[in-house]
Amino acid sequence: MNLNEVNNLINDVINEVSKIIVDKNDVIRLLLMAILANGHVLIEDFPGLAKTLMAKSLAKVLGCKFSRVQFTPDLLPADIIGTMVYNQNTGNFEFRHGPIFTNILLGDEINRAPPKTQSALLEAMQERQVTVEGKTYKLSDPFIVIATQNPIEYEGTYPLPEAQVDRFIMKLNIGYPSKEGEIDMLKRRILRKTDEIELRTLASPEIIIESQKAIENVYVSDEILNYIVNIVRATRKHNYVEVGVSPRGTLALLKLSRVKAVIDGRDYVIPDDVKEIAPYVLAHRLILKSELWIKGINPADIIQQIINEIEVPKSIR
């Protein structure tokens, strides 16, 4: 695929998913960007905001296999990865694949699972394979995890450690729809006369892989690379920050800036690509000094402050 074909595919997918997800084209766009950057997404927001529906609809339109896991305190690693099962016909133990063997996995309320189970999933996210009884099994390609957290119920939860949060290429909030969007949602439901809606399949796992490879051809100048690194390094020196963004975050910012360029119809990255995507990529990777949490300092505000202060490159080609 060439970059124009990827751009057309992105726009077609957004238009198709927006038939069922109202007033959230910006969130659909960000999720699609993460998929094309081959990265995982953490969504933290209130219940009932169509997180599951959005992930399932994206998987349907992209032609990808979809699985959902509801995380609970008694969930075991084997419930996600799979386990060895005795086959009476052959007299041997055989591996029964768990829901992790899919293209798009929705991990609902990931912070409700115990650390051992979280770790099993997050290790698979990084390695894109699992090992059971000494044998390694490759996961599907593409393999994308969309994990959710509920920000209002913390009793009985196990917050993700910072090192594990860093494995998500971006963190999103969906937010409530506008008044007009919510009215439009009701009108569409009345016209459909059913809760179900049919979505067209516009792609396949193979097309997604081809699109990911095409994005690798987006040009990034030395000035833009320097700009990305300056932003990241500034997080490590900020007075409010205990631990700044890791090199993994630097790579994530590069990858998503390239996808953003393609969405806007360019084959090269400009500073605005970096500026727009940076808060979603970097804010969740900051560890603030403990006293600042009490004051309610927002990591996204720190990223925006840094962006405003870093000199923007004039030459980009």
Secondary structure by P-SEA (a helix, b strand, c coil): ccaaaaaaaaaaaaaaaaccccccaaaaaaaaaaaaacbbbbbbcccccaaaaaaaaaaaaabbbbbbbbcccccccccccbbbbbcccccbbbbbbccccccbbbbcccccccaaaaaaaaaaaaacccccccbbbbccccbbbbbbbbcccccccccccaaaaaacccccccccccaaaaaaaaaaaaaacccbbbbbbcccaaaaaaaaaaaccccccaaaaaaaaaaaaaaaacccccccccaaaaaaaaaaaaaaaaaaccccccaaaaaaaccccccccccccaaaaaacccaaaaaaaaaaccccccccc
